[in-house]
Amino acid sequence: MDTAPQSAVQHTRETLDRIDRLNPSINAMIRVTRDQAMQAALALDQAAARGENRGLLHGMTISLKDNIDMAGVPTTGASGILRDNVARTNAFVVDRLVGNGAVIVGKANLHEWVFGPTSQSLHFGPVRNPWNTAHIAGGSSGGSGASVAAGMCVGSIGSDTAGSIRLPASFNGVAGLRPTVGRISSSGALPVSPPFDTLGPLARRVSDVARIFAAIAGFDAADPIAVDQPVPNFLSTLHEPVKGLRVGIMRRWFFDDLDPDVAAAMEKAIEVFRSLGVEFVDIDLVEPENAQQNLSFTMIPADAMRLHADRIAERESDYGADVLMRMRLGEKVSGTQYAHAMRWMENWRHRLRGVFKGVDAILSPTTPTTAPAAQGLDFAQAIRRIPRLSCVWAIAGIPSLAVPCGISSQGLPMSLELAGAWFDEPTVLRLGHAYQCATEHHLRTAPGLDA
């Protein structure tokens, strides 16, 4: 016998109860917007009773990384300085979410000032990995990844400058999309390096990532980085076969220095794609190893320091030592070094334009390791090792999708990444969805969590 669909109120209440139960141990959420969520859910059920559907996300529970403005709610950036920084208006993406029927359940924890890969927040406490709370959740959108993995929401909106959506997606065993820069407005979000910043969705299922992306993508005249590029109606083609698609793969460097379990998982993933009819093409990107130095240790620190110089001069002691150390790197970047990084980026993008003439996407691991243990973690090493692979697509500004591809012998998630040409999110989402239809990695949940 068919059962009636769960009401928005029922789903939201169960989600909020789950946050109450699990957040004390995981610390994925800085703030829970219980009253607003229940009011929104009630309005959705009343609309449904009238035969109305409020959009692509009708009744879907969503967490917001706490660098994104929601009117009447503080936007802290996990900084003590912004603890009482109440937003006056919604960010562009929040209006899009609400307009498509999403229920926002709260603000997700993150790395302080949106600037680190570990989310070991000094002021609001560290985000802990639901798969093993002794391990980190990644960053800077650590709370977004952990809240989805723990079932505290169906989806989350994170931000990504050098890997901050895909890294926590990898470590928490969920899917996460970094869209083309300019595809989703960053208006109403705390910046790090505006030319590389982008917001994007995380969810357990790629199909949900695709729905959220379709709901929030679009041109925003108020955002100077936004690109007025129409978003195709791609959801109807998400389920189409991927047979015949050509996927590039570069084993040198991308597949070097991987954890053995990650390396084995990638080989199995390649075989899954082959069984789906995907053709793999060997490619040579020449010097991907230089992306991280030019992006994460030159342009981003310089941009971040420019944004924070006055505040650091006045309130240096209110910054965490790790964040301050990274920002101080920007003081040492000369104009010549920044210009050199820009020229490298232009050549890198030119090279990729040529590569994408022959392939539909590029496959690589998302992270070279599973989530490291929090105790004894060397932050200087972490900022080099964890985002080693994610930087190559961030500096290009192209879309890339992290998809869970297995569980390691230590019981921690592993992840593959699919990168596509500029504004070709539909292809990477289609490939990721096809992979999930052929596997069950995304259906597994952390021990002790009754998904």
LUMKOLLO-685777 format. One record per residue (C-alpha): x, y, z; chain; residue in three letters. Coordinates in Angstrom, 3 decimals, padded with zeros to 6 digits. Example, Ala and Ser with C-alpha at 12.3 -4.5 7.8 and 13.67 -1.06 7.14 Angstrom:
X 012.300; Y -004.500; Z 007.800; unit A; code ALA
X 013.670; Y -001.060; Z 007.140; unit A; code SER
***
This chain:
X 000.000; Y 000.000; Z 000.000; unit A; code MET
X 001.314; Y 003.454; Z -000.918; unit A; code ASP
X 002.178; Y 005.726; Z 001.975; unit A; code THR
X 001.591; Y 009.453; Z 002.056; unit A; code ALA
X 004.711; Y 011.616; Z 001.561; unit A; code PRO
X 006.216; Y 012.994; Z 004.740; unit A; code GLN
X 005.021; Y 016.507; Z 005.499; unit A; code SER
X 007.503; Y 019.376; Z 005.631; unit A; code ALA
X 006.636; Y 019.935; Z 009.287; unit A; code VAL
X 007.275; Y 016.304; Z 010.188; unit A; code GLN
X 010.545; Y 016.165; Z 008.253; unit A; code HIS
X 011.745; Y 019.469; Z 009.714; unit A; code THR
X 010.853; Y 018.484; Z 013.279; unit A; code ARG
X 012.715; Y 015.175; Z 012.917; unit A; code GLU
X 015.717; Y 017.017; Z 011.449; unit A; code THR
X 015.805; Y 019.535; Z 014.289; unit A; code LEU
X 015.507; Y 016.743; Z 016.856; unit A; code ASP
X 018.430; Y 015.004; Z 015.180; unit A; code ARG
X 020.504; Y 018.183; Z 015.381; unit A; code ILE
X 019.700; Y 018.432; Z 019.085; unit A; code ASP
X 020.831; Y 014.839; Z 019.579; unit A; code ARG
X 023.988; Y 014.765; Z 017.452; unit A; code LEU
X 025.374; Y 018.285; Z 017.380; unit A; code ASN
X 026.853; Y 018.191; Z 020.905; unit A; code PRO
X 029.293; Y 015.508; Z 019.740; unit A; code SER
X 029.865; Y 016.644; Z 016.124; unit A; code ILE
X 029.574; Y 020.426; Z 016.501; unit A; code ASN
X 028.554; Y 020.879; Z 012.872; unit A; code ALA
X 026.122; Y 023.705; Z 013.610; unit A; code MET
X 026.900; Y 027.090; Z 015.165; unit A; code ILE
X 023.272; Y 028.148; Z 015.332; unit A; code ARG
X 019.933; Y 026.381; Z 014.847; unit A; code VAL
X 017.107; Y 028.469; Z 013.369; unit A; code THR
X 014.359; Y 026.342; Z 014.873; unit A; code ARG
X 011.516; Y 028.856; Z 014.906; unit A; code ASP
X 012.129; Y 030.100; Z 011.375; unit A; code GLN
X 012.436; Y 026.532; Z 010.086; unit A; code ALA
X 009.190; Y 025.373; Z 011.648; unit A; code MET
X 007.335; Y 028.437; Z 010.361; unit A; code GLN
X 008.651; Y 027.826; Z 006.853; unit A; code ALA
X 007.713; Y 024.139; Z 007.012; unit A; code ALA
X 004.192; Y 024.943; Z 008.181; unit A; code LEU
X 003.749; Y 027.405; Z 005.311; unit A; code ALA
X 004.909; Y 024.739; Z 002.858; unit A; code LEU
X 002.428; Y 022.185; Z 004.193; unit A; code ASP
X -000.361; Y 024.739; Z 003.985; unit A; code GLN
X 000.607; Y 025.449; Z 000.386; unit A; code ALA
X 000.717; Y 021.725; Z -000.386; unit A; code ALA
X -002.789; Y 021.344; Z 001.066; unit A; code ALA
X -003.932; Y 023.891; Z -001.519; unit A; code ARG
X -002.280; Y 021.862; Z -004.255; unit A; code GLY
X 000.728; Y 024.192; Z -004.560; unit A; code GLU
X 004.359; Y 023.182; Z -004.929; unit A; code ASN
X 006.816; Y 025.894; Z -003.932; unit A; code ARG
X 009.675; Y 024.830; Z -006.182; unit A; code GLY
X 012.522; Y 022.432; Z -006.798; unit A; code LEU
X 013.394; Y 022.141; Z -003.103; unit A; code LEU
X 009.902; Y 022.006; Z -001.582; unit A; code HIS
X 010.436; Y 020.842; Z 002.018; unit A; code GLY
X 014.173; Y 020.093; Z 001.672; unit A; code MET
X 016.129; Y 020.897; Z 004.835; unit A; code THR
X 019.257; Y 022.975; Z 004.228; unit A; code ILE
X 022.093; Y 024.255; Z 006.424; unit A; code SER
X 024.010; Y 027.408; Z 005.515; unit A; code LEU
X 027.722; Y 027.795; Z 006.050; unit A; code LYS
X 028.024; Y 030.618; Z 008.543; unit A; code ASP
X 029.651; Y 033.019; Z 006.116; unit A; code ASN
X 026.319; Y 033.434; Z 004.279; unit A; code ILE
X 023.806; Y 036.080; Z 005.340; unit A; code ASP
X 020.318; Y 035.140; Z 006.548; unit A; code MET
X 018.275; Y 038.142; Z 007.612; unit A; code ALA
X 017.934; Y 038.481; Z 011.384; unit A; code GLY
X 020.587; Y 035.836; Z 012.121; unit A; code VAL
X 024.276; Y 036.477; Z 012.950; unit A; code PRO
X 026.861; Y 035.728; Z 010.260; unit A; code THR
X 029.955; Y 034.917; Z 012.305; unit A; code THR
X 032.434; Y 033.367; Z 009.896; unit A; code GLY
X 033.372; Y 031.344; Z 013.011; unit A; code ALA
X 035.142; Y 034.477; Z 014.234; unit A; code SER
X 034.699; Y 035.896; Z 017.688; unit A; code GLY
X 034.913; Y 039.356; Z 016.137; unit A; code ILE
X 031.656; Y 038.758; Z 014.221; unit A; code LEU
X 029.817; Y 036.895; Z 016.983; unit A; code ARG
X 027.060; Y 039.556; Z 017.042; unit A; code ASP
X 027.135; Y 040.459; Z 013.337; unit A; code ASN
X 023.402; Y 040.153; Z 012.604; unit A; code VAL
X 022.586; Y 040.153; Z 008.891; unit A; code ALA
X 020.059; Y 042.725; Z 007.733; unit A; code ARG
X 019.157; Y 041.021; Z 004.463; unit A; code THR
X 019.348; Y 037.596; Z 002.861; unit A; code ASN
X 022.208; Y 036.613; Z 000.601; unit A; code ALA
X 021.187; Y 036.092; Z -003.024; unit A; code PHE
X 021.351; Y 032.319; Z -002.622; unit A; code VAL
X 019.163; Y 032.395; Z 000.492; unit A; code VAL
X 016.424; Y 034.167; Z -001.419; unit A; code ASP
X 016.781; Y 031.540; Z -004.148; unit A; code ARG
X 016.577; Y 028.709; Z -001.620; unit A; code LEU
X 013.524; Y 030.104; Z 000.138; unit A; code VAL
X 011.875; Y 030.888; Z -003.173; unit A; code GLY
X 012.264; Y 027.254; Z -004.175; unit A; code ASN
X 010.748; Y 025.856; Z -000.987; unit A; code GLY
X 013.849; Y 025.026; Z 001.060; unit A; code ALA
X 013.680; Y 024.948; Z 004.859; unit A; code VAL
X 016.813; Y 026.484; Z 006.391; unit A; code ILE
X 017.585; Y 024.778; Z 009.692; unit A; code VAL
X 020.634; Y 026.757; Z 010.783; unit A; code GLY
X 024.167; Y 028.028; Z 010.260; unit A; code LYS
X 026.981; Y 025.509; Z 009.848; unit A; code ALA
X 030.354; Y 025.714; Z 011.592; unit A; code ASN
X 033.499; Y 026.368; Z 009.556; unit A; code LEU
X 037.163; Y 027.280; Z 009.677; unit A; code HIS
X 037.595; Y 030.763; Z 011.136; unit A; code GLU
X 037.214; Y 033.526; Z 008.542; unit A; code TRP
X 036.532; Y 030.858; Z 005.858; unit A; code VAL
X 040.291; Y 030.304; Z 005.692; unit A; code PHE
X 041.556; Y 026.796; Z 006.384; unit A; code GLY
X 041.077; Y 023.108; Z 005.524; unit A; code PRO
X 040.489; Y 021.685; Z 009.023; unit A; code THR
X 037.513; Y 023.559; Z 010.588; unit A; code SER
X 039.158; Y 023.406; Z 013.999; unit A; code GLN
X 037.381; Y 026.582; Z 015.078; unit A; code SER
X 039.049; Y 028.507; Z 017.902; unit A; code LEU
X 035.959; Y 030.485; Z 018.873; unit A; code HIS
X 033.107; Y 028.021; Z 018.265; unit A; code PHE
X 034.897; Y 024.708; Z 018.755; unit A; code GLY
X 036.142; Y 022.204; Z 016.157; unit A; code PRO
X 033.861; Y 020.382; Z 013.732; unit A; code VAL
X 034.244; Y 016.640; Z 014.298; unit A; code ARG
X 033.935; Y 014.029; Z 011.594; unit A; code ASN
X 030.737; Y 011.947; Z 011.986; unit A; code PRO
X 032.584; Y 008.839; Z 010.766; unit A; code TRP
X 035.119; Y 009.150; Z 013.577; unit A; code ASN
X 034.927; Y 012.145; Z 015.877; unit A; code THR
X 038.670; Y 011.935; Z 016.555; unit A; code ALA
X 039.222; Y 013.004; Z 012.922; unit A; code HIS
X 038.738; Y 016.369; Z 011.229; unit A; code ILE
X 035.791; Y 017.165; Z 008.972; unit A; code ALA
X 037.800; Y 019.183; Z 006.446; unit A; code GLY
X 037.314; Y 022.822; Z 005.629; unit A; code GLY
X 036.568; Y 025.430; Z 005.380; unit A; code SER
X 032.976; Y 024.168; Z 004.936; unit A; code SER
X 033.494; Y 021.480; Z 007.580; unit A; code GLY
X 030.130; Y 022.022; Z 009.242; unit A; code GLY
X 028.365; Y 021.814; Z 005.890; unit A; code SER
X 029.934; Y 018.442; Z 005.100; unit A; code GLY
X 029.419; Y 017.059; Z 008.603; unit A; code ALA
X 025.820; Y 018.269; Z 008.885; unit A; code SER
X 024.885; Y 016.472; Z 005.661; unit A; code VAL
X 026.787; Y 013.315; Z 006.595; unit A; code ALA
X 025.135; Y 013.211; Z 010.022; unit A; code ALA
X 021.644; Y 013.670; Z 008.596; unit A; code GLY
X 021.203; Y 017.096; Z 010.176; unit A; code MET
X 019.925; Y 018.312; Z 006.801; unit A; code CYS
X 019.480; Y 016.972; Z 003.284; unit A; code VAL
X 021.701; Y 019.607; Z 001.723; unit A; code GLY
X 024.013; Y 022.453; Z 002.654; unit A; code SER
X 025.430; Y 025.538; Z 001.001; unit A; code ILE
X 029.173; Y 025.890; Z 001.408; unit A; code GLY
X 031.801; Y 028.085; Z -000.194; unit A; code SER
X 034.946; Y 027.126; Z -002.058; unit A; code ASP
X 038.032; Y 029.209; Z -002.801; unit A; code THR
X 040.697; Y 026.505; Z -003.153; unit A; code ALA
X 038.770; Y 023.379; Z -002.129; unit A; code GLY
X 036.491; Y 024.317; Z 000.754; unit A; code SER
X 033.403; Y 022.489; Z -000.556; unit A; code ILE
X 035.137; Y 019.456; Z -002.034; unit A; code ARG
X 037.525; Y 018.740; Z 000.836; unit A; code LEU
X 034.780; Y 018.342; Z 003.483; unit A; code PRO
X 032.664; Y 016.483; Z 000.923; unit A; code ALA
X 035.552; Y 014.027; Z 000.562; unit A; code SER
X 036.246; Y 013.622; Z 004.277; unit A; code PHE
X 032.556; Y 013.259; Z 005.218; unit A; code ASN
X 031.479; Y 010.933; Z 002.417; unit A; code GLY
X 029.053; Y 013.261; Z 000.622; unit A; code VAL
X 028.902; Y 014.941; Z -002.781; unit A; code ALA
X 029.894; Y 018.574; Z -003.225; unit A; code GLY
X 029.947; Y 020.862; Z -006.258; unit A; code LEU
X 032.254; Y 023.811; Z -006.813; unit A; code ARG
X 030.538; Y 025.604; Z -009.710; unit A; code PRO
X 032.157; Y 027.769; Z -012.351; unit A; code THR
X 033.186; Y 031.069; Z -010.786; unit A; code VAL
X 030.426; Y 033.556; Z -011.568; unit A; code GLY
X 027.711; Y 030.930; Z -012.003; unit A; code ARG
X 026.333; Y 031.358; Z -008.448; unit A; code ILE
X 026.250; Y 034.770; Z -006.801; unit A; code SER
X 028.440; Y 035.380; Z -003.773; unit A; code SER
X 026.487; Y 038.488; Z -002.793; unit A; code SER
X 025.875; Y 038.402; Z 000.934; unit A; code GLY
X 028.763; Y 036.035; Z 001.720; unit A; code ALA
X 032.007; Y 036.834; Z 003.546; unit A; code LEU
X 034.827; Y 036.870; Z 000.963; unit A; code PRO
X 038.310; Y 035.367; Z 001.012; unit A; code VAL
X 039.617; Y 035.992; Z -002.505; unit A; code SER
X 036.753; Y 037.258; Z -004.679; unit A; code PRO
X 038.155; Y 036.165; Z -008.068; unit A; code PRO
X 038.184; Y 032.558; Z -006.815; unit A; code PHE
X 035.337; Y 032.481; Z -004.279; unit A; code ASP
X 032.158; Y 030.626; Z -005.159; unit A; code THR
X 029.205; Y 029.186; Z -003.263; unit A; code LEU
X 027.941; Y 025.692; Z -003.989; unit A; code GLY
X 025.829; Y 022.788; Z -002.728; unit A; code PRO
X 026.619; Y 019.629; Z -000.768; unit A; code LEU
X 024.304; Y 016.635; Z -000.351; unit A; code ALA
X 024.557; Y 012.889; Z -000.013; unit A; code ARG
X 023.105; Y 012.307; Z -003.506; unit A; code ARG
X 024.387; Y 013.981; Z -006.654; unit A; code VAL
X 020.771; Y 014.249; Z -007.790; unit A; code SER
X 020.077; Y 016.483; Z -004.764; unit A; code ASP
X 023.233; Y 018.501; Z -005.435; unit A; code VAL
X 021.923; Y 019.020; Z -008.970; unit A; code ALA
X 018.511; Y 020.183; Z -007.750; unit A; code ARG
X 020.020; Y 022.648; Z -005.302; unit A; code ILE
X 022.405; Y 023.926; Z -007.953; unit A; code PHE
X 019.524; Y 024.425; Z -010.400; unit A; code ALA
X 017.653; Y 026.392; Z -007.741; unit A; code ALA
X 020.460; Y 028.779; Z -006.748; unit A; code ILE
X 022.371; Y 029.283; Z -010.019; unit A; code ALA
X 021.702; Y 032.407; Z -012.032; unit A; code GLY
X 022.879; Y 035.918; Z -012.766; unit A; code PHE
X 022.997; Y 038.546; Z -010.019; unit A; code ASP
X 023.642; Y 042.079; Z -011.245; unit A; code ALA
X 024.757; Y 043.068; Z -007.724; unit A; code ALA
X 027.709; Y 040.650; Z -007.810; unit A; code ASP
X 030.713; Y 042.049; Z -009.749; unit A; code PRO
X 032.036; Y 038.515; Z -010.346; unit A; code ILE
X 028.717; Y 037.131; Z -011.643; unit A; code ALA
X 028.536; Y 036.047; Z -015.279; unit A; code VAL
X 025.324; Y 036.466; Z -017.255; unit A; code ASP
X 025.342; Y 032.946; Z -018.671; unit A; code GLN
X 021.958; Y 031.191; Z -019.002; unit A; code PRO
X 021.539; Y 028.033; Z -016.913; unit A; code VAL
X 020.258; Y 025.225; Z -019.150; unit A; code PRO
X 017.328; Y 023.053; Z -018.106; unit A; code ASN
X 019.598; Y 020.098; Z -017.362; unit A; code PHE
X 017.638; Y 018.182; Z -014.711; unit A; code LEU
X 015.626; Y 016.363; Z -017.375; unit A; code SER
X 018.850; Y 014.981; Z -018.884; unit A; code THR
X 020.580; Y 014.116; Z -015.596; unit A; code LEU
X 019.604; Y 010.443; Z -015.958; unit A; code HIS
X 020.784; Y 010.058; Z -019.551; unit A; code GLU
X 023.426; Y 007.355; Z -020.180; unit A; code PRO
X 027.042; Y 008.441; Z -020.087; unit A; code VAL
X 028.149; Y 005.913; Z -022.707; unit A; code LYS
X 030.443; Y 007.559; Z -025.204; unit A; code GLY
X 031.568; Y 010.409; Z -022.961; unit A; code LEU
X 035.324; Y 010.943; Z -022.994; unit A; code ARG
X 037.021; Y 011.459; Z -019.621; unit A; code VAL
X 040.601; Y 012.621; Z -019.357; unit A; code GLY
X 042.981; Y 011.129; Z -016.831; unit A; code ILE
X 046.525; Y 012.126; Z -015.908; unit A; code MET
X 048.218; Y 009.589; Z -013.687; unit A; code ARG
X 051.457; Y 011.503; Z -013.152; unit A; code ARG
X 051.221; Y 013.705; Z -010.052; unit A; code TRP
X 047.433; Y 013.316; Z -009.612; unit A; code PHE
X 047.855; Y 009.641; Z -008.696; unit A; code PHE
X 051.227; Y 010.028; Z -006.965; unit A; code ASP
X 051.561; Y 009.959; Z -003.165; unit A; code ASP
X 048.035; Y 008.670; Z -002.528; unit A; code LEU
X 046.999; Y 006.629; Z 000.465; unit A; code ASP
X 046.954; Y 002.994; Z -000.747; unit A; code PRO
X 043.230; Y 002.715; Z -000.029; unit A; code ASP
X 042.509; Y 005.864; Z -002.039; unit A; code VAL
X 044.607; Y 004.582; Z -004.944; unit A; code ALA
X 042.725; Y 001.269; Z -004.946; unit A; code ALA
X 039.356; Y 003.025; Z -004.740; unit A; code ALA
X 040.223; Y 005.168; Z -007.750; unit A; code MET
X 041.060; Y 002.105; Z -009.848; unit A; code GLU
X 037.705; Y 000.554; Z -008.934; unit A; code LYS
X 035.934; Y 003.791; Z -009.823; unit A; code ALA
X 037.622; Y 003.854; Z -013.213; unit A; code ILE
X 036.321; Y 000.340; Z -013.868; unit A; code GLU
X 032.795; Y 001.404; Z -012.890; unit A; code VAL
X 032.909; Y 004.245; Z -015.381; unit A; code PHE
X 034.262; Y 001.918; Z -018.052; unit A; code ARG
X 031.365; Y -000.461; Z -017.406; unit A; code SER
X 029.038; Y 002.489; Z -018.050; unit A; code LEU
X 030.629; Y 003.044; Z -021.452; unit A; code GLY
X 032.890; Y 005.957; Z -020.560; unit A; code VAL
X 036.048; Y 006.201; Z -022.654; unit A; code GLU
X 039.210; Y 007.228; Z -020.804; unit A; code PHE
X 041.762; Y 009.414; Z -022.565; unit A; code VAL
X 045.316; Y 009.959; Z -021.328; unit A; code ASP
X 046.047; Y 013.678; Z -021.016; unit A; code ILE
X 049.079; Y 015.731; Z -020.036; unit A; code ASP
X 048.458; Y 018.990; Z -018.192; unit A; code LEU
X 052.221; Y 019.602; Z -017.990; unit A; code VAL
X 052.587; Y 021.308; Z -014.583; unit A; code GLU
X 049.557; Y 020.946; Z -012.304; unit A; code PRO
X 051.896; Y 020.828; Z -009.314; unit A; code GLU
X 052.422; Y 024.600; Z -009.617; unit A; code ASN
X 048.748; Y 025.440; Z -009.125; unit A; code ALA
X 048.836; Y 025.282; Z -005.336; unit A; code GLN
X 051.822; Y 027.577; Z -004.943; unit A; code GLN
X 050.349; Y 030.197; Z -007.257; unit A; code ASN
X 046.837; Y 030.031; Z -005.804; unit A; code LEU
X 047.027; Y 029.057; Z -002.144; unit A; code SER
X 050.394; Y 030.553; Z -001.231; unit A; code PHE
X 050.417; Y 033.654; Z -003.450; unit A; code THR
X 047.127; Y 035.082; Z -004.712; unit A; code MET
X 044.695; Y 033.945; Z -002.001; unit A; code ILE
X 046.831; Y 035.028; Z 001.011; unit A; code PRO
X 047.521; Y 038.375; Z -000.659; unit A; code ALA
X 043.814; Y 038.940; Z -001.307; unit A; code ASP
X 042.843; Y 037.800; Z 002.193; unit A; code ALA
X 045.419; Y 040.045; Z 003.831; unit A; code MET
X 044.156; Y 043.003; Z 001.807; unit A; code ARG
X 040.659; Y 042.360; Z 003.185; unit A; code LEU
X 041.831; Y 041.905; Z 006.785; unit A; code HIS
X 044.822; Y 044.256; Z 007.160; unit A; code ALA
X 042.988; Y 047.003; Z 009.049; unit A; code ASP
X 041.135; Y 044.587; Z 011.319; unit A; code ARG
X 044.335; Y 042.667; Z 012.101; unit A; code ILE
X 046.079; Y 045.943; Z 012.974; unit A; code ALA
X 043.315; Y 046.701; Z 015.494; unit A; code GLU
X 042.415; Y 043.221; Z 016.816; unit A; code ARG
X 045.264; Y 040.835; Z 016.045; unit A; code GLU
X 044.770; Y 038.905; Z 019.295; unit A; code SER
X 041.202; Y 038.015; Z 018.240; unit A; code ASP
X 042.460; Y 035.940; Z 015.310; unit A; code TYR
X 043.355; Y 032.271; Z 015.630; unit A; code GLY
X 047.083; Y 031.602; Z 015.257; unit A; code ALA
X 046.582; Y 029.334; Z 012.229; unit A; code ASP
X 044.461; Y 031.866; Z 010.319; unit A; code VAL
X 046.789; Y 034.713; Z 011.211; unit A; code LEU
X 049.794; Y 032.713; Z 010.021; unit A; code MET
X 048.181; Y 032.104; Z 006.620; unit A; code ARG
X 047.132; Y 035.711; Z 006.214; unit A; code MET
X 050.605; Y 036.928; Z 007.148; unit A; code ARG
X 051.892; Y 035.024; Z 004.120; unit A; code LEU
X 050.058; Y 037.602; Z 002.046; unit A; code GLY
X 052.191; Y 040.417; Z 003.458; unit A; code GLU
X 055.233; Y 038.834; Z 001.832; unit A; code LYS
X 053.723; Y 038.569; Z -001.658; unit A; code VAL
X 055.204; Y 041.207; Z -003.947; unit A; code SER
X 053.444; Y 042.732; Z -006.908; unit A; code GLY
X 055.852; Y 040.876; Z -009.185; unit A; code THR
X 055.005; Y 037.550; Z -007.539; unit A; code GLN
X 051.271; Y 038.220; Z -007.826; unit A; code TYR
X 051.682; Y 039.149; Z -011.494; unit A; code ALA
X 053.691; Y 035.977; Z -012.104; unit A; code HIS
X 050.914; Y 033.900; Z -010.533; unit A; code ALA
X 048.347; Y 035.637; Z -012.733; unit A; code MET
X 050.349; Y 034.876; Z -015.875; unit A; code ARG
X 050.669; Y 031.234; Z -014.808; unit A; code TRP
X 046.901; Y 031.080; Z -014.241; unit A; code MET
X 046.198; Y 032.493; Z -017.706; unit A; code GLU
X 048.442; Y 029.903; Z -019.337; unit A; code ASN
X 046.876; Y 027.134; Z -017.237; unit A; code TRP
X 043.391; Y 028.110; Z -018.350; unit A; code ARG
X 044.529; Y 028.291; Z -021.959; unit A; code HIS
X 045.960; Y 024.783; Z -021.687; unit A; code ARG
X 042.723; Y 023.467; Z -020.201; unit A; code LEU
X 040.660; Y 025.034; Z -022.981; unit A; code ARG
X 042.654; Y 022.919; Z -025.424; unit A; code GLY
X 042.241; Y 019.784; Z -023.315; unit A; code VAL
X 038.466; Y 020.192; Z -023.078; unit A; code PHE
X 038.232; Y 020.201; Z -026.863; unit A; code LYS
X 039.037; Y 016.490; Z -026.670; unit A; code GLY
X 037.417; Y 015.357; Z -023.420; unit A; code VAL
X 034.103; Y 015.957; Z -021.657; unit A; code ASP
X 035.538; Y 015.854; Z -018.124; unit A; code ALA
X 038.694; Y 015.036; Z -016.149; unit A; code ILE
X 038.838; Y 012.446; Z -013.360; unit A; code LEU
X 041.134; Y 012.664; Z -010.335; unit A; code SER
X 041.076; Y 011.891; Z -006.603; unit A; code PRO
X 039.486; Y 014.659; Z -004.538; unit A; code THR
X 041.977; Y 014.351; Z -001.676; unit A; code THR
X 045.127; Y 012.217; Z -001.514; unit A; code PRO
X 044.189; Y 010.902; Z 001.933; unit A; code THR
X 041.196; Y 010.236; Z 004.119; unit A; code THR
X 040.419; Y 012.641; Z 006.971; unit A; code ALA
X 043.460; Y 012.999; Z 009.273; unit A; code PRO
X 043.199; Y 012.638; Z 013.031; unit A; code ALA
X 042.724; Y 015.963; Z 014.789; unit A; code ALA
X 045.174; Y 015.294; Z 017.623; unit A; code GLN
X 048.723; Y 016.145; Z 016.662; unit A; code GLY
X 047.750; Y 017.517; Z 013.245; unit A; code LEU
X 050.489; Y 019.754; Z 011.852; unit A; code ASP
X 048.604; Y 022.706; Z 010.365; unit A; code PHE
X 051.465; Y 023.816; Z 008.123; unit A; code ALA
X 051.596; Y 020.347; Z 006.577; unit A; code GLN
X 047.798; Y 020.115; Z 006.412; unit A; code ALA
X 047.414; Y 023.255; Z 004.331; unit A; code ILE
X 049.842; Y 021.790; Z 001.798; unit A; code ARG
X 048.690; Y 018.177; Z 001.688; unit A; code ARG
X 044.908; Y 018.333; Z 002.060; unit A; code ILE
X 044.148; Y 020.785; Z -000.825; unit A; code PRO
X 046.998; Y 019.568; Z -003.044; unit A; code ARG
X 044.635; Y 018.305; Z -005.756; unit A; code LEU
X 041.679; Y 020.650; Z -005.383; unit A; code SER
X 043.674; Y 023.790; Z -006.212; unit A; code CYS
X 044.232; Y 022.811; Z -009.830; unit A; code VAL
X 040.543; Y 023.226; Z -010.698; unit A; code TRP
X 039.982; Y 026.221; Z -008.410; unit A; code ALA
X 042.672; Y 028.329; Z -010.073; unit A; code ILE
X 041.066; Y 027.505; Z -013.426; unit A; code ALA
X 037.647; Y 028.618; Z -012.219; unit A; code GLY
X 036.013; Y 025.505; Z -013.674; unit A; code ILE
X 033.254; Y 023.332; Z -012.162; unit A; code PRO
X 034.308; Y 020.261; Z -010.207; unit A; code SER
X 032.319; Y 017.683; Z -008.303; unit A; code LEU
X 033.440; Y 015.502; Z -005.391; unit A; code ALA
X 031.675; Y 012.120; Z -005.214; unit A; code VAL
X 032.167; Y 009.441; Z -002.514; unit A; code PRO
X 033.895; Y 006.357; Z -003.930; unit A; code CYS
X 034.433; Y 004.024; Z -000.977; unit A; code GLY
X 035.323; Y 003.504; Z 002.667; unit A; code ILE
X 038.926; Y 002.961; Z 003.703; unit A; code SER
X 040.263; Y 000.141; Z 005.869; unit A; code SER
X 040.132; Y 002.680; Z 008.742; unit A; code GLN
X 036.406; Y 003.201; Z 008.149; unit A; code GLY
X 036.750; Y 006.682; Z 006.626; unit A; code LEU
X 035.228; Y 007.944; Z 003.350; unit A; code PRO
X 037.174; Y 008.356; Z 000.109; unit A; code MET
X 036.265; Y 010.527; Z -002.855; unit A; code SER
X 036.771; Y 011.018; Z -006.586; unit A; code LEU
X 036.555; Y 014.352; Z -008.390; unit A; code GLU
X 035.126; Y 015.186; Z -011.815; unit A; code LEU
X 036.157; Y 018.486; Z -013.401; unit A; code ALA
X 034.465; Y 019.954; Z -016.459; unit A; code GLY
X 034.782; Y 022.867; Z -018.841; unit A; code ALA
X 033.561; Y 026.315; Z -017.840; unit A; code TRP
X 029.781; Y 026.391; Z -017.247; unit A; code PHE
X 029.462; Y 022.672; Z -018.021; unit A; code ASP
X 028.170; Y 021.664; Z -014.597; unit A; code GLU
X 025.515; Y 019.468; Z -016.306; unit A; code PRO
X 028.151; Y 017.041; Z -017.618; unit A; code THR
X 029.997; Y 016.544; Z -014.325; unit A; code VAL
X 026.671; Y 016.165; Z -012.500; unit A; code LEU
X 025.494; Y 013.612; Z -015.073; unit A; code ARG
X 028.697; Y 011.602; Z -014.697; unit A; code LEU
X 028.543; Y 011.773; Z -010.908; unit A; code GLY
X 024.889; Y 010.731; Z -010.867; unit A; code HIS
X 025.581; Y 007.807; Z -013.208; unit A; code ALA
X 028.375; Y 006.649; Z -010.906; unit A; code TYR
X 026.080; Y 006.793; Z -007.877; unit A; code GLN
X 023.383; Y 004.845; Z -009.737; unit A; code CYS
X 025.975; Y 002.096; Z -010.271; unit A; code ALA
X 027.401; Y 002.124; Z -006.727; unit A; code THR
X 026.206; Y 002.391; Z -003.133; unit A; code GLU
X 029.019; Y 004.315; Z -001.455; unit A; code HIS
X 026.799; Y 007.373; Z -000.922; unit A; code HIS
X 024.188; Y 005.238; Z 000.843; unit A; code LEU
X 026.542; Y 004.189; Z 003.623; unit A; code ARG
X 026.353; Y 006.097; Z 006.885; unit A; code THR
X 028.763; Y 006.626; Z 009.713; unit A; code ALA
X 028.701; Y 003.995; Z 012.487; unit A; code PRO
X 026.233; Y 004.834; Z 015.200; unit A; code GLY
X 024.204; Y 007.192; Z 012.987; unit A; code LEU
X 020.804; Y 005.853; Z 012.035; unit A; code ASP
X 020.351; Y 007.684; Z 008.733; unit A; code ALA
***
